[in-house]
Amino acid sequence: MAIHDKNIRLMHIASFLKSKPKGASFKEILKHLEELYHRESFPKDLASSQKTFDRDKKLLLEMGIEIKFKRSTMTYQVINDEFSESSQTIFDNILLLNAYKQTENNSGIMIFEKQSSRGLENLNGLLHAIQNRKTISFNYTKHWENIPHNKVLEPYALKEFKNRWYLLANEVDGKDFFLKTFGLDRISDFEVNSKTFKKQDVDIDKLFVNSFGIISTLDKIPETIVLSFDYEQGKFVKTLPIHHSQKVLIDNDSEYRIELILVPTDDFYHELLTHTGRMKIISPENVKDKYFEFIKSAKK
C-alpha cells in the first residue's frame, strides 16, 4: 500500500476511536474502514486485517496515540493521546484535504473561508534554505508602507499564527544577531542563495513560550492573568484555548474562569477584544487598565 493510503488509514482509525470514548470492537473498526473504502474509493486493503491493525497500533503509539484492548468488553480504546500540537495540525489538514477531494465536484458541501495568498508558494524554498543553512533574499513589503525593501537573511524557522505563516530570520547586515519575523504573504522575488551561514544555537520554542502571537517576549517577565467568561462563551474558550498555559479555575453553569501565564502584547489585547461583553478581567489591574485603553481607542 502507498504511504499516503497507510497514513490515511492510521488517521481514520485514530479519529474513529477518539469519537468512541467507550471504545469499539475490531469488527466495528473494520466496518468503518470498509465503509470509507466504498465511500471514498480507497484501495481495498484500507480495510485492514487483524495483523495489519496490530501494526497500525504500534505506529500510532510511536505518534503518541496509545490504543489498548479491553478484554471485558472486547473493545479498543484510546487511553493516551500525546499527539503534539504540530502533529495534530498536520493530521487535521490531511483529513481536510482528503474530505475536500471527496466533495470537490459537489460545490456547497464544504465551504472554505475566502483568503488571499498566504505566501506558501515559497514554502519549499524556505524549508530547503533553513535545513541547508543557505542565506535567502527577497523583497519585503510592510502593510503600512507599501514600498518593497530588499532583504538578505539567515533563515531559522517558520511559525504559524492565526492561519498565517511567518519566517524567523536574522538580517545578514545587522550589527547584532536578532531574529525578526516576516510575513510570508508579504514576500516577493524570493531566492535561495549559494552562500551558507553558521547557525547560532537558539531555542526557538523558548523565544515564544510566554508569548501570544509572533512577538518574542524572551527577556520579559510573564504575568498571571485571570479571566472570567459567562457559561456560553466559556464553552468556546474551553474547546479553543487562548494560550497553552491556560488553567481552569472555575467551571460551572454560570462561569468559566481561567488563569493564563504570559506577557501581554497588543496581539493578546486584540484577542481579548473578541470576547468583549462576555468576559471579565479579574486580575491584574494593569492588564484591565490596558484593555480599557483599547476599548476607548476603538470608541474614538
Disulfide bonds with the S-S distance in Angstrom:
none
